[in-house]
Amino acid sequence: NNNAYCQDTDLSWVDWGDADKHADLVDFTCALSALRRAHPVFRRRRFLRGLPSGAGDGGLRDIIWLTPSGREMTEADWQVGYARSLAVFLNGDAITEPDKRGEPVRDEHFLLLFNAHSDAMRFMLPSVDHADGWHTVIDTAALPSRTSIGSWPAMLPGGTTVDVTGRSILVLRAAHGAAG
């Protein structure tokens, strides 16, 4: 089996004796787990299909792949061998499976900016219906700082640009109203 979690060997054992030396990484991992637990958009039970949800969100699809310029990716964009950056929009209103009581599941929209290039990359933030802009939730470039997870107070309006540090990920949450 190629899954390390199925191996009861030193391949997957964790030496917790040094956890205090890496407290920032442990805290970051705990915060990532909490973010995933708090937002069903990150733990769907069914595959994303790129289709409109029909959930009253104007036909917005469940997932949209974007180039750094904010344009939806085309088949040709997927074939560019040197492309090292992309964005992913996750529609929190397009979760198709119901909760335990059979009720619809709704969440916030998220935008993930991936930059695998060694240099910073400028991304255009998309404008999305029913959102005033974007709040930063995770910035892996801020590691190991405790400020790498949280919501920065400044809202980034759709249509503006943001520089994503090389080899990092920026996760943004859709902002609603003045409080975001």
Secondary structure by P-SEA (a helix, b strand, c coil): cccccccccccccccccccccaaaaaaaaaaaaaaaaaccccccccccccccccccccccccbbbbcccccccccccccccccccbbbbbbccccccccccccbbbbbbbbbbbbccccbbbbbbbbbccccbbbbcccccccccccccccccccccccbbbbbcccbbbbbcccccccc
